[in-house]
Amino acid sequence: MKLLIVMKKFSGGPKIFRKRLSDVLEKRSKKTGIEIVHDPNGKFDAELAFVRNLTQHRKPIILRVDGCYIGGGYEGKNRIYKESAQKAKFIIYQSEFSRRMCESIWRISKPSVVINNGINFDEIKHIQKDSAIPEGSFVASAIWRKNKRPVSMIQGFIDAGIKNHFYVIGDTYGIPERYLSKFKKHKNIHFLGPCDFERSISIFKACDYQLHLSQIESCPNAVIEGLACGLKVLYSNLQGTKEIVPPDSGIKIKTDKWKFKPIGLGQHDRIKPGLVADGIHRLMALKSDKKTYRSGIDINIIADKYVKVIKEHV
């Protein structure tokens, strides 16, 4: 079987996961009998599409869905993604949260399954931790848009009153300057800007805790990477994150209520600092003798699940 995976378009999480999965499927093609091709003008038997299908053809499509638009103008913004879902023979959602959200907002019901994101542990084993980062440090990584709640996160860290260090990875254009200038004066908060994969992993490996307080997110790759590096995670309740973080590795704080209907997103970065601070203290109180790797997010196990779906539905 020749399976088409188109590698163009997209950025961030969808692009990262597509590359990880495609690489593993290519390496295992002889074992699985599924040859991965990338040219939509060549011969193929089916397509594994991500987010939406990027080519026009009549072959079966397995669609891997991230999430959907839920704010202003959501119907227009969702149209092309909903059409791809309707066209697909089968849908793979990255979390149960994602499936419930998309089916509710798009008002569709298609044969589907949930397969979480994963990571290739071989990619991170050789990366050494940053020895300059002190033990007990915190880390957060994102493109810091308002829905990632950087102000609430950092202010909560400050209000926790701890002496630990906090490393913030990613572009900070979503943080208002009045807050950013204030936060940069804090001696234990370090803004590192965008970092490549290897640099990010070296920081993750040196830290002990991760903060990820997005308002709504399906299955963040940053948390996958954090768990793979043994981090304990503080996260908000409206995420697929709760489906991948084991009880001994994370604390969920209740920040939102949502009935899976279109909503405005104007109040997203206003979590009470005390709520975040309390979560941080509870996170630090989690008992664990050592950092552990989570086999459930191994990209090889994830790839096996994809192969099973492809063989059953193509």
C-alpha angles and dihedrals in degrees: 000000000000113000120196119219112176109210101194128099130026132068139208119027099358092051094045095050094042090055093047094050096041092052092053094045090051093051091050098043095113092052096045099036089230114122114202117221129178104193111096089195093059131073120293138151101214141354131238101204128190122215091338137355111266100197138053117241142120099241121115115278127210105195124204108205127202106184139291144246115278104169136073115336090011096150094058094041092049097047099094092043093048090050090053090051092050091049094049121098092213135007129217113200119197092223141004086248089058093049094050091047097049096043090050098045096038093039093222135129118201134159104277149156136201119241116169124221121267145193136222106246090198088066093059104034094080094048112101121220118251103262092199092069113090123235116269095032127153128226137189128182131191146105092274104235118155093261088063087062100223095165094051091045097050095040089050090052090052092047090052086073095215128146095225121116124247123209117199115198122193146044111315100202090118093060113090111242093238089062097036094055089049094048093048089061091062108102095216098048116086123190108203100176122216113345130190120243097267094048092047092051092049088056094044091052091053095050130073104204138043129199119207114164104161115161096229125000134152106213114334118216089210089065091045088055091046093052090047088057092049098254124157110230134216109200141166123251102246097073140091082236090095088064094060105034112086116224092251092052105050153029123219119208121200105236104147148032120210135167094200093259130123111285141173116256101207099116099046101117098052106093112150107258090224091060091053092044091052090050090052092053091048090048092053090050093059110119117231128144096210144353113278134202117230113227092194091073095048106129090223091060090045090050090053089056091050091049090052091052093046094050093046097047107033 
